[in-house]
Each structure stands twice: as C-alpha cells, then as structure tokens.
Amino acid sequence: MEDTGGATAYGVSLAGGGFDFYKFIRQPQTIVRILSWIFALVVFASITTEGYVNTAHSPEAKCFFNQNDSACHYAIGIGVIAFLACVAFLVLDVYMPFMSNAKERKYAVMADLGFSGAWSFLWFVCFCLLASQWAKTHDVSGLPEDAARATVAFSFFSIATWGILTYFALVRFRRGVNESTLPTYTEPPQDHHTAYPPTYAPTSYNPTTYTPTTYSTYPSSVPDMQPQPPFTPTPPPPADAGYQPPSY
C-alpha cells in the first residue's frame, strides 16, 4: 500500500502533492491489480479462442468443460467484467491523489471495496464450476487440455488477487482521514538571542544627526559678586528683661 508518512486521507496523500509514476507502479495494490487484470485476460481469452470445439457426434461447437456452454459463458462474463474493472480502478487510483474532497475519496474506496469483495466471491464460484465440469469431462481426446487447465488455474489465482484487493480497500476505508497527521499551524517559538521577534522584520532606522548647542564663554573680566549672607531673624527679647509696667 501507499507510504503514508505524511498527512493522508483514505490511504492517499493530500491533494497538491503531485503524482509519482514510479512510486505508483511499485505499490503493492497496483501490482496486485495488474495481476488481476492479467488473470482475467487469460481466463476469457482461453475460452473464446479454444474453449469451443466440435465433437465427433455433433457438428455444433460445444464448450470443452463437459459440453456445458453455461460454464463457458459464466467464465467469459466474469473475466471480461473483471478485465474492464481493473482498468477502471487503475485509472481511479491514479486520479485519487488529485481529489481534494474527502467524501469523493470515501465513495471511491467504498466502490473498490464492494466490487473487489463481490468479484472475489464470483471468482470462487467460477473456479468451483469450471473445476467440477472439467472433472466430469471424460472424453478429452481432441480437446485443448492446456487451455482448460489454465482457465481453471487462473480462476483460482483470481480468487487470491481479488481477495487481497478487498483487504487493501478495507484498510483504506477504516483508516479514513487521519486527523492526527493533518498539518496544523503552530506559532514558531521566539528566539531570545535575536533583538527582534522572528515574525517581524526590523524596519530601517535612520537616526537624525544631533548637533549639540554651543554656549559662549563666560567673560573672566567681570568681578565676582560676593553673595550676601542669608537673612537671619533677630530673636525677641526675653519677657522679664527691663519690663516697666505702665504708670497711670
């Protein structure tokens, strides 16, 4: 599955990250989907090219699985639909990283999960049907035995590949939107070693030129004025000194 080291939504990186073709090809999900596409091609191509033969008793071409045309029709139908579905889901996997809406991704993953689960079961039915009909085919003279065995074998392989695709889709659906990995904005810590905060650039400071005021020299020819002593009030005479009562 896709590497989910960063923020993800349903197992795929968030929109805007771009598309890496080589990384996409190396994903296990992509490899298994391509194998499912090849197995489906082998199944329906083997039946359409060599699956109908004429017997000595009937001029009409019959299915080589015990002359049961229903078995061949079923295998061809399952194989063709699986072949087209693999192509459609490969295109959807390529387009998935460009989906910015999480709900659209959810619907795409649910479609992959439902279809892969259903086709893994239908391939199981197809394998059981073809294996039982081939076991009942007693007269194999003139029949392409290799094509018949390849059809049965790749039907069995398709059960495994579509089961793995179901598991991958289930994991992506359960993962959903990984909230813990979504990028959130955090205020950068202030650097106490700098004179300015990191978020504000200092403006250019052009100090004005300071011109000191000059004073003229105090003339030394002027005589110094002696400062007068501070005023001291005369204390009042004592009450009993030279007191003369008034005469009447």
Backbone as CSV, one residue per row, in Angstrom:
resi,resn,N_x,N_y,N_z,CA_x,CA_y,CA_z,C_x,C_y,C_z
1,MET,0.828,-1.180,0.000,0.000,0.000,0.000,0.869,1.238,0.000
2,GLU,0.236,2.357,-0.178,0.998,3.592,-0.329,1.634,4.000,0.967
3,ASP,2.828,4.571,0.860,3.515,5.068,2.040,2.745,6.248,2.594
4,THR,2.435,6.173,3.876,1.609,7.205,4.498,2.390,7.908,5.594
5,GLY,3.575,8.347,5.252,4.353,9.030,6.256,3.837,10.406,6.569
6,GLY,3.165,11.084,5.636,2.643,12.406,5.889,1.152,12.383,6.118
7,ALA,0.544,13.538,5.885,-0.896,13.639,6.054,-1.604,12.860,4.946
8,THR,-2.628,12.100,5.315,-3.319,11.250,4.365,-4.814,11.360,4.539
9,ALA,-5.533,10.979,3.481,-6.986,10.847,3.524,-7.340,9.587,2.751
10,TYR,-7.829,8.542,3.457,-8.156,7.239,2.887,-6.944,6.600,2.211
11,GLY,-5.827,6.663,2.920,-4.622,5.978,2.456,-3.868,6.667,1.360
12,VAL,-4.286,7.859,0.965,-3.625,8.582,-0.128,-3.225,9.944,0.399
13,SER,-2.080,10.442,-0.034,-1.623,11.746,0.400,-2.593,12.828,-0.023
14,LEU,-2.541,13.944,0.679,-3.461,15.033,0.414,-3.241,15.615,-0.968
15,ALA,-4.287,16.285,-1.477,-4.223,16.861,-2.821,-3.145,17.930,-2.867
16,GLY,-2.490,18.024,-4.011,-1.444,19.009,-4.186,-0.050,18.429,-4.082
17,GLY,0.048,17.147,-3.696,1.362,16.542,-3.566,1.972,16.067,-4.869
18,GLY,1.198,16.045,-5.963,1.722,15.593,-7.232,1.556,14.092,-7.393
19,PHE,1.960,13.589,-8.564,1.831,12.163,-8.889,3.190,11.634,-9.300
20,ASP,3.622,10.598,-8.591,4.893,9.936,-8.873,4.580,8.600,-9.544
21,PHE,4.888,8.471,-10.839,4.538,7.274,-11.594,5.290,6.052,-11.080
22,TYR,6.606,6.202,-10.813,7.396,5.051,-10.393,6.976,4.578,-9.001
23,LYS,6.623,5.500,-8.146,6.120,5.115,-6.829,4.768,4.421,-6.942
24,PHE,3.947,4.888,-7.875,2.636,4.280,-8.072,2.756,2.850,-8.602
25,ILE,3.697,2.618,-9.506,3.872,1.278,-10.072,4.379,0.295,-9.023
26,ARG,5.200,0.773,-8.089,5.776,-0.114,-7.077,4.838,-0.394,-5.909
27,GLN,3.690,0.227,-5.873,2.762,-0.020,-4.779,2.206,-1.445,-4.857
28,PRO,2.072,-2.124,-3.728,1.511,-3.489,-3.754,0.105,-3.528,-4.333
29,GLN,-0.695,-2.526,-4.052,-2.058,-2.522,-4.580,-2.059,-2.458,-6.105
30,THR,-1.184,-1.645,-6.674,-1.098,-1.541,-8.128,-0.610,-2.852,-8.736
31,ILE,0.369,-3.485,-8.109,0.891,-4.754,-8.629,-0.184,-5.831,-8.618
32,VAL,-0.920,-5.931,-7.514,-1.979,-6.951,-7.424,-3.095,-6.661,-8.412
33,ARG,-3.395,-5.396,-8.633,-4.454,-5.066,-9.599,-4.033,-5.422,-11.021
34,ILE,-2.778,-5.208,-11.340,-2.291,-5.593,-12.672,-2.318,-7.114,-12.833
35,LEU,-1.970,-7.839,-11.781,-2.051,-9.302,-11.849,-3.492,-9.769,-12.043
36,SER,-4.417,-9.131,-11.379,-5.833,-9.486,-11.572,-6.267,-9.226,-13.002
37,TRP,-5.758,-8.153,-13.583,-6.075,-7.830,-14.977,-5.528,-8.921,-15.916
38,ILE,-4.311,-9.381,-15.653,-3.714,-10.423,-16.492,-4.463,-11.738,-16.334
39,PHE,-4.810,-12.104,-15.116,-5.515,-13.373,-14.884,-6.877,-13.376,-15.562
40,ALA,-7.588,-12.247,-15.488,-8.891,-12.172,-16.157,-8.738,-12.295,-17.666
41,LEU,-7.676,-11.692,-18.205,-7.429,-11.788,-19.641,-7.174,-13.228,-20.063
42,VAL,-6.399,-13.960,-19.250,-6.093,-15.349,-19.581,-7.358,-16.204,-19.569
43,VAL,-8.219,-15.961,-18.600,-9.418,-16.790,-18.460,-10.336,-16.635,-19.661
44,PHE,-10.746,-15.402,-19.950,-11.729,-15.263,-21.033,-11.095,-15.423,-22.408
45,ALA,-9.786,-15.127,-22.553,-9.133,-15.328,-23.845,-8.961,-16.814,-24.148
46,SER,-8.661,-17.610,-23.134,-8.504,-19.054,-23.366,-9.813,-19.684,-23.801
47,ILE,-10.914,-19.234,-23.217,-12.207,-19.834,-23.575,-12.676,-19.345,-24.944
48,THR,-12.525,-18.055,-25.218,-13.012,-17.536,-26.505,-12.207,-18.060,-27.690
49,THR,-10.931,-18.354,-27.494,-10.105,-18.820,-28.611,-10.111,-20.338,-28.765
50,GLU,-10.125,-21.092,-27.643,-10.021,-22.545,-27.734,-11.097,-23.285,-26.937
51,GLY,-12.008,-22.568,-26.359,-12.953,-23.217,-25.463,-14.120,-23.899,-26.136
52,TYR,-14.347,-23.646,-27.404,-15.473,-24.270,-28.123,-14.910,-25.177,-29.217
53,VAL,-15.236,-26.456,-29.151,-14.720,-27.444,-30.105,-15.889,-28.285,-30.625
54,ASN,-15.656,-28.843,-31.797,-16.646,-29.760,-32.395,-16.321,-31.188,-31.975
55,THR,-17.314,-31.879,-31.587,-17.143,-33.287,-31.215,-17.448,-34.177,-32.415
56,ALA,-17.096,-35.445,-32.303,-17.355,-36.392,-33.393,-18.830,-36.708,-33.532
57,HIS,-19.591,-36.472,-32.471,-21.010,-36.798,-32.507,-21.893,-35.609,-32.851
58,SER,-21.332,-34.400,-32.835,-22.152,-33.218,-33.106,-21.321,-32.206,-33.871
59,PRO,-21.874,-31.657,-34.962,-21.116,-30.649,-35.712,-21.103,-29.300,-35.020
60,GLU,-21.955,-29.101,-34.033,-22.026,-27.813,-33.331,-20.905,-27.711,-32.302
61,ALA,-20.274,-26.548,-32.240,-19.185,-26.324,-31.288,-19.748,-26.233,-29.874
62,LYS,-19.133,-26.975,-29.005,-19.565,-27.021,-27.620,-18.413,-26.612,-26.701
63,CYS,-18.769,-26.179,-25.511,-17.770,-25.799,-24.512,-16.979,-27.030,-24.092
64,PHE,-15.666,-26.883,-23.944,-14.856,-28.052,-23.613,-14.965,-28.453,-22.144
65,PHE,-15.696,-27.689,-21.339,-15.978,-28.091,-19.965,-17.267,-28.917,-19.934
66,ASN,-17.137,-30.200,-20.250,-18.252,-31.148,-20.226,-19.401,-30.714,-21.140
67,GLN,-19.029,-29.989,-22.230,-20.006,-29.503,-23.200,-21.105,-28.648,-22.524
68,ASN,-20.717,-27.970,-21.461,-21.642,-27.106,-20.723,-21.379,-25.668,-21.132
69,ASP,-22.208,-25.167,-22.033,-22.000,-23.799,-22.515,-22.199,-22.760,-21.403
70,SER,-23.018,-23.065,-20.430,-23.242,-22.111,-19.337,-21.961,-21.854,-18.550
71,ALA,-21.142,-22.883,-18.385,-19.883,-22.704,-17.664,-18.950,-21.765,-18.414
72,CYS,-18.876,-21.953,-19.735,-18.018,-21.072,-20.525,-18.558,-19.641,-20.550
73,HIS,-19.867,-19.491,-20.686,-20.453,-18.150,-20.705,-20.223,-17.424,-19.379
74,TYR,-20.358,-18.152,-18.301,-20.150,-17.545,-16.984,-18.702,-17.092,-16.818
75,ALA,-17.759,-17.940,-17.186,-16.349,-17.595,-17.043,-15.977,-16.416,-17.939
76,ILE,-16.513,-16.391,-19.167,-16.214,-15.263,-20.064,-16.784,-13.966,-19.497
77,GLY,-18.016,-14.001,-18.998,-18.622,-12.796,-18.449,-17.867,-12.261,-17.242
78,ILE,-17.516,-13.151,-16.321,-16.761,-12.725,-15.142,-15.397,-12.179,-15.537
79,GLY,-14.752,-12.843,-16.496,-13.421,-12.400,-16.906,-13.432,-11.061,-17.606
80,VAL,-14.392,-10.846,-18.510,-14.446,-9.568,-19.239,-14.742,-8.411,-18.289
81,ILE,-15.701,-8.597,-17.388,-16.038,-7.522,-16.448,-14.869,-7.239,-15.516
82,ALA,-14.193,-8.294,-15.057,-13.024,-8.091,-14.195,-11.907,-7.375,-14.941
83,PHE,-11.719,-7.710,-16.204,-10.702,-7.043,-17.028,-10.976,-5.545,-17.136
84,LEU,-12.214,-5.181,-17.448,-12.570,-3.764,-17.579,-12.525,-3.052,-16.229
85,ALA,-12.935,-3.750,-15.170,-12.928,-3.129,-13.842,-11.505,-2.831,-13.376
86,CYS,-10.568,-3.709,-13.695,-9.175,-3.456,-13.318,-8.648,-2.192,-13.986
87,VAL,-8.981,-2.010,-15.243,-8.558,-0.803,-15.945,-9.196,0.435,-15.303
88,ALA,-10.492,0.353,-14.981,-11.192,1.488,-14.395,-10.624,1.847,-13.021
89,PHE,-10.344,0.842,-12.208,-9.820,1.119,-10.872,-8.366,1.572,-10.911
90,LEU,-7.616,1.146,-11.914,-6.261,1.685,-12.066,-6.306,3.177,-12.378
91,VAL,-7.213,3.569,-13.260,-7.374,4.996,-13.563,-7.832,5.749,-12.325
92,LEU,-8.722,5.140,-11.556,-9.199,5.786,-10.327,-8.076,5.923,-9.301
93,ASP,-7.199,4.942,-9.218,-6.062,5.047,-8.306,-5.123,6.179,-8.706
94,VAL,-4.970,6.385,-10.011,-4.137,7.492,-10.475,-4.781,8.830,-10.140
95,TYR,-6.091,8.920,-10.284,-6.800,10.168,-10.053,-7.024,10.450,-8.568
96,MET,-6.906,9.449,-7.708,-7.215,9.604,-6.292,-6.402,10.711,-5.611
97,PRO,-5.085,10.827,-5.813,-4.343,11.891,-5.128,-4.782,13.295,-5.518
98,PHE,-5.461,13.454,-6.652,-5.891,14.775,-7.085,-7.279,15.133,-6.558
99,MET,-7.927,14.228,-5.842,-9.232,14.519,-5.252,-9.034,15.325,-3.974
100,SER,-9.541,16.539,-3.958,-9.415,17.380,-2.772,-10.543,17.168,-1.782
101,ASN,-11.633,16.541,-2.219,-12.787,16.314,-1.350,-12.662,14.924,-0.718
102,ALA,-12.692,14.874,0.618,-12.571,13.593,1.306,-13.778,12.697,1.061
103,LYS,-14.935,13.290,0.825,-16.128,12.476,0.583,-16.022,11.747,-0.746
104,GLU,-15.448,12.364,-1.763,-15.250,11.699,-3.046,-14.287,10.522,-2.899
105,ARG,-13.249,10.700,-2.117,-12.318,9.599,-1.879,-13.014,8.457,-1.144
106,LYS,-13.888,8.803,-0.221,-14.611,7.774,0.520,-15.473,6.939,-0.412
107,TYR,-16.193,7.602,-1.340,-17.031,6.868,-2.291,-16.185,5.991,-3.205
108,ALA,-15.027,6.483,-3.626,-14.153,5.689,-4.495,-13.641,4.443,-3.766
109,VAL,-13.250,4.600,-2.505,-12.766,3.456,-1.739,-13.898,2.471,-1.465
110,MET,-15.106,2.974,-1.201,-16.246,2.084,-0.979,-16.582,1.298,-2.241
111,ALA,-16.493,1.949,-3.403,-16.741,1.237,-4.661,-15.702,0.145,-4.884
112,ASP,-14.450,0.452,-4.596,-13.391,-0.548,-4.732,-13.613,-1.702,-3.764
113,LEU,-13.995,-1.385,-2.530,-14.223,-2.420,-1.529,-15.393,-3.334,-1.911
114,GLY,-16.502,-2.744,-2.345,-17.666,-3.550,-2.697,-17.435,-4.414,-3.920
115,PHE,-16.821,-3.828,-4.959,-16.609,-4.596,-6.187,-15.579,-5.701,-5.964
116,SER,-14.490,-5.386,-5.262,-13.452,-6.406,-5.048,-13.984,-7.559,-4.212
117,GLY,-14.780,-7.239,-3.194,-15.355,-8.315,-2.392,-16.309,-9.188,-3.188
118,ALA,-17.146,-8.536,-4.013,-18.095,-9.310,-4.825,-17.373,-10.178,-5.853
119,TRP,-16.337,-9.642,-6.469,-15.658,-10.420,-7.518,-14.776,-11.518,-6.951
120,SER,-14.270,-11.339,-5.765,-13.551,-12.460,-5.154,-14.493,-13.642,-4.906
121,PHE,-15.736,-13.356,-4.526,-16.718,-14.426,-4.351,-17.135,-15.032,-5.690
122,LEU,-17.349,-14.191,-6.720,-17.747,-14.707,-8.034,-16.640,-15.532,-8.673
123,TRP,-15.385,-15.156,-8.452,-14.295,-15.967,-8.962,-14.236,-17.322,-8.253
124,PHE,-14.590,-17.329,-6.970,-14.646,-18.606,-6.261,-15.720,-19.514,-6.862
125,VAL,-16.882,-18.929,-7.173,-17.941,-19.708,-7.818,-17.486,-20.199,-9.184
126,CYS,-16.797,-19.325,-9.933,-16.314,-19.698,-11.267,-15.308,-20.848,-11.173
127,PHE,-14.401,-20.784,-10.213,-13.415,-21.861,-10.063,-14.094,-23.188,-9.723
128,CYS,-15.043,-23.136,-8.801,-15.734,-24.377,-8.425,-16.506,-24.955,-9.610
129,LEU,-17.143,-24.081,-10.387,-17.921,-24.546,-11.531,-17.027,-25.166,-12.598
130,LEU,-15.944,-24.465,-12.961,-15.059,-24.976,-14.006,-14.344,-26.249,-13.558
131,ALA,-13.924,-26.297,-12.301,-13.217,-27.491,-11.821,-14.138,-28.711,-11.810
132,SER,-15.375,-28.497,-11.393,-16.309,-29.630,-11.360,-16.671,-30.111,-12.763
133,GLN,-16.864,-29.164,-13.688,-17.204,-29.545,-15.052,-16.027,-30.201,-15.762
134,TRP,-14.823,-29.766,-15.479,-13.669,-30.415,-16.098,-13.450,-31.816,-15.529
135,ALA,-13.765,-31.981,-14.254,-13.646,-33.322,-13.679,-14.670,-34.286,-14.270
136,LYS,-15.781,-33.770,-14.739,-16.812,-34.613,-15.338,-16.582,-34.853,-16.820
137,THR,-15.580,-34.202,-17.394,-15.288,-34.392,-18.813,-14.402,-35.629,-18.959
138,HIS,-14.977,-36.695,-19.421,-14.242,-37.970,-19.524,-13.526,-38.097,-20.857
139,ASP,-14.148,-37.688,-21.927,-13.536,-37.799,-23.248,-12.789,-36.509,-23.542
140,VAL,-11.495,-36.525,-23.351,-10.681,-35.333,-23.562,-9.883,-35.419,-24.851
141,SER,-10.162,-36.403,-25.677,-9.445,-36.518,-26.951,-9.862,-35.384,-27.867
142,GLY,-8.890,-34.700,-28.390,-9.156,-33.578,-29.289,-9.458,-32.286,-28.559
143,LEU,-9.414,-32.283,-27.274,-9.686,-31.052,-26.514,-8.374,-30.367,-26.130
144,PRO,-8.351,-29.058,-26.137,-7.138,-28.333,-25.691,-7.027,-28.386,-24.163
145,GLU,-6.381,-29.426,-23.672,-6.310,-29.631,-22.226,-5.526,-28.523,-21.523
146,ASP,-4.494,-28.010,-22.166,-3.693,-26.952,-21.544,-4.529,-25.692,-21.325
147,ALA,-5.348,-25.349,-22.307,-6.192,-24.167,-22.177,-7.225,-24.349,-21.077
148,ALA,-7.767,-25.553,-20.980,-8.760,-25.817,-19.937,-8.127,-25.746,-18.554
149,ARG,-6.967,-26.347,-18.393,-6.303,-26.303,-17.091,-5.857,-24.885,-16.739
150,ALA,-5.414,-24.126,-17.735,-5.025,-22.737,-17.471,-6.216,-21.909,-17.016
151,THR,-7.377,-22.179,-17.634,-8.578,-21.441,-17.236,-8.943,-21.735,-15.787
152,VAL,-8.879,-22.995,-15.401,-9.199,-23.363,-14.015,-8.164,-22.783,-13.046
153,ALA,-6.881,-22.864,-13.431,-5.821,-22.389,-12.538,-5.904,-20.879,-12.320
154,PHE,-6.084,-20.124,-13.397,-6.120,-18.666,-13.247,-7.423,-18.183,-12.626
155,SER,-8.456,-18.980,-12.691,-9.664,-18.663,-11.924,-9.379,-18.760,-10.429
156,PHE,-8.604,-19.768,-10.069,-8.214,-19.898,-8.660,-7.295,-18.759,-8.233
157,PHE,-6.337,-18.381,-9.087,-5.447,-17.277,-8.752,-6.220,-15.968,-8.595
158,SER,-7.270,-15.801,-9.373,-8.070,-14.575,-9.296,-8.782,-14.449,-7.954
159,ILE,-9.115,-15.582,-7.347,-9.725,-15.517,-6.005,-8.757,-14.848,-5.033
160,ALA,-7.492,-15.238,-5.108,-6.491,-14.683,-4.192,-6.243,-13.203,-4.450
161,THR,-6.076,-12.831,-5.720,-5.758,-11.432,-6.018,-6.916,-10.500,-5.664
162,TRP,-8.133,-10.901,-5.992,-9.271,-10.046,-5.652,-9.533,-10.042,-4.157
163,GLY,-9.201,-11.108,-3.468,-9.284,-11.086,-2.010,-8.287,-10.117,-1.395
164,ILE,-7.075,-10.073,-1.947,-6.074,-9.117,-1.463,-6.523,-7.685,-1.744
165,LEU,-7.095,-7.439,-2.917,-7.609,-6.109,-3.222,-8.733,-5.716,-2.262
166,THR,-9.548,-6.672,-1.876,-10.597,-6.391,-0.884,-9.990,-5.980,0.444
167,TYR,-8.939,-6.665,0.842,-8.267,-6.331,2.101,-7.660,-4.930,2.035
168,PHE,-6.990,-4.598,0.939,-6.401,-3.273,0.795,-7.472,-2.178,0.871
169,ALA,-8.589,-2.400,0.185,-9.668,-1.406,0.205,-10.259,-1.266,1.603
170,LEU,-10.371,-2.381,2.324,-10.904,-2.323,3.690,-9.975,-1.547,4.612
171,VAL,-8.683,-1.735,4.460,-7.721,-0.995,5.282,-7.814,0.501,4.987
172,ARG,-7.920,0.863,3.728,-8.030,2.276,3.371,-9.333,2.883,3.877
173,PHE,-10.406,2.107,3.847,-11.688,2.623,4.328,-11.659,2.820,5.843
174,ARG,-11.074,1.889,6.564,-11.004,2.033,8.014,-10.077,3.161,8.434
175,ARG,-9.057,3.396,7.656,-8.123,4.463,8.003,-8.796,5.821,7.890
176,GLY,-9.563,6.028,6.844,-10.289,7.278,6.698,-9.341,8.460,6.626
177,VAL,-9.804,9.570,7.202,-8.985,10.779,7.261,-8.185,10.722,8.544
178,ASN,-6.893,10.654,8.410,-6.018,10.563,9.568,-5.838,11.943,10.151
179,GLU,-6.672,12.268,11.152,-6.659,13.610,11.719,-5.347,13.913,12.422
180,SER,-4.728,12.886,12.981,-3.514,13.130,13.746,-2.352,13.554,12.881
181,THR,-2.429,13.286,11.574,-1.329,13.649,10.686,-1.622,14.861,9.847
182,LEU,-2.819,15.469,10.027,-3.117,16.651,9.254,-2.254,17.800,9.729
183,PRO,-1.679,18.604,8.818,-0.802,19.688,9.252,-1.598,20.801,9.913
184,THR,-1.144,21.245,11.067,-1.774,22.346,11.778,-0.754,23.450,11.967
185,TYR,-1.240,24.696,12.013,-0.351,25.842,12.149,0.012,26.038,13.605
186,THR,1.253,26.129,13.904,1.724,26.397,15.250,2.620,27.621,15.218
187,GLU,2.485,28.439,16.255,3.295,29.644,16.336,4.744,29.257,16.570
188,PRO,5.668,29.736,15.756,7.071,29.367,15.954,7.597,29.942,17.257
189,PRO,8.434,29.199,17.969,8.988,29.713,19.229,9.893,30.899,18.976
190,GLN,9.831,31.835,19.909,10.639,33.029,19.761,12.092,32.737,20.096
191,ASP,12.949,33.351,19.344,14.382,33.209,19.557,14.830,34.355,20.444
192,HIS,15.230,34.032,21.682,15.618,35.070,22.624,17.003,35.616,22.339
193,HIS,17.700,35.016,21.406,19.040,35.506,21.096,19.024,36.625,20.069
194,THR,17.889,36.834,19.423,17.799,37.883,18.429,17.163,39.111,19.041
195,ALA,17.443,40.254,18.488,16.916,41.515,19.015,15.473,41.733,18.636
196,TYR,14.972,41.038,17.616,13.611,41.234,17.141,12.887,39.896,17.117
197,PRO,11.580,39.908,17.255,10.817,38.649,17.113,10.994,38.076,15.726
198,PRO,10.917,36.719,15.556,11.168,36.112,14.230,10.082,36.416,13.219
199,THR,8.902,36.838,13.685,7.809,37.066,12.733,7.755,38.502,12.236
200,TYR,8.567,39.390,12.792,8.544,40.784,12.378,9.954,41.196,11.972
201,ALA,10.062,41.714,10.804,11.356,42.163,10.310,11.593,43.583,10.781
202,PRO,12.771,43.910,11.260,13.020,45.282,11.731,13.007,46.257,10.574
203,THR,12.396,47.388,10.830,12.366,48.437,9.818,13.689,49.185,9.826
204,SER,13.975,49.778,8.705,15.233,50.515,8.587,15.184,51.764,9.468
205,TYR,16.189,51.955,10.253,16.243,53.076,11.198,17.335,54.014,10.754
206,ASN,16.945,55.251,10.482,17.882,56.291,10.054,17.925,57.373,11.133
207,PRO,18.834,57.280,12.057,18.860,58.296,13.134,19.231,59.662,12.579
208,THR,18.585,60.670,13.135,18.907,62.049,12.728,20.193,62.499,13.395
209,THR,20.898,63.347,12.718,22.184,63.842,13.227,21.937,64.850,14.335
210,TYR,22.497,64.616,15.494,22.316,65.507,16.635,23.436,66.525,16.644
211,THR,23.035,67.798,16.649,24.003,68.900,16.688,23.974,69.514,18.081
212,PRO,25.009,69.348,18.867,24.996,69.922,20.230,24.999,71.449,20.204
213,THR,24.309,72.044,21.160,24.239,73.510,21.268,25.503,74.029,21.936
214,THR,26.092,75.054,21.344,27.323,75.653,21.876,26.981,76.943,22.609
215,TYR,27.639,77.169,23.683,27.438,78.385,24.505,28.725,79.204,24.491
216,SER,28.534,80.521,24.568,29.699,81.424,24.601,30.389,81.347,25.948
217,THR,31.668,81.586,25.937,32.477,81.515,27.156,32.145,82.674,28.078
218,TYR,32.005,82.409,29.370,31.696,83.461,30.357,32.909,84.372,30.519
219,PRO,32.711,85.658,30.385,33.891,86.557,30.463,34.519,86.517,31.850
220,SER,35.828,86.373,31.859,36.553,86.327,33.127,36.831,87.687,33.713
221,SER,36.666,88.812,32.956,36.971,90.165,33.456,35.909,90.699,34.389
222,VAL,34.760,90.135,34.399,33.705,90.631,35.271,34.018,90.186,36.688
223,PRO,34.045,91.159,37.679,34.362,90.755,39.059,33.267,89.882,39.626
224,ASP,33.747,88.994,40.464,32.795,88.101,41.105,32.023,88.852,42.148
225,MET,30.762,88.627,42.174,29.893,89.247,43.171,29.850,88.354,44.393
226,GLN,30.154,89.024,45.600,30.107,88.263,46.820,28.667,88.011,47.189
227,PRO,28.328,86.823,47.397,26.930,86.571,47.773,26.655,87.047,49.181
228,GLN,25.493,87.652,49.383,25.095,88.133,50.696,24.764,86.941,51.591
229,PRO,25.055,87.180,52.925,24.717,86.081,53.830,23.214,85.912,53.913
230,PRO,22.800,84.784,54.233,21.348,84.566,54.305,20.733,85.332,55.464
231,PHE,19.506,85.769,55.322,18.781,86.549,56.322,18.471,85.682,57.521
232,THR,18.900,86.253,58.733,18.617,85.567,59.988,17.748,86.465,60.829
233,PRO,16.622,86.062,61.233,15.750,86.928,62.033,16.297,87.108,63.447
234,THR,16.058,88.381,64.016,16.518,88.712,65.387,15.551,88.115,66.381
235,PRO,16.069,87.349,67.347,15.150,86.722,68.304,14.524,87.784,69.206
236,PRO,13.311,87.628,69.668,12.675,88.621,70.542,13.312,88.609,71.919
237,PRO,13.321,89.799,72.623,13.926,89.880,73.963,13.128,89.033,74.928
238,PRO,13.783,88.584,76.017,13.071,87.774,76.998,11.976,88.576,77.681
239,ALA,11.016,87.926,78.272,9.844,88.599,78.826,10.149,89.385,80.092
240,ASP,11.128,88.982,80.896,11.417,89.679,82.173,12.564,90.644,82.094
241,ALA,13.132,90.845,80.946,14.280,91.746,80.809,13.788,93.162,80.587
242,GLY,14.009,94.116,81.662,13.688,95.541,81.515,12.270,95.823,81.292
243,TYR,11.389,95.030,81.948,10.000,95.279,81.732,9.530,96.354,82.732
244,GLN,8.985,97.407,82.260,8.470,98.506,83.055,6.983,98.568,82.911
245,PRO,6.299,98.315,83.994,4.830,98.396,83.883,4.387,99.821,83.608
246,PRO,3.408,99.976,82.931,2.927,101.351,82.596,2.419,102.048,83.870
247,SER,2.647,103.407,83.950,2.215,104.211,85.079,0.906,104.872,84.754
248,TYR,0.056,104.945,85.690,-1.244,105.573,85.478,-1.338,106.827,86.336
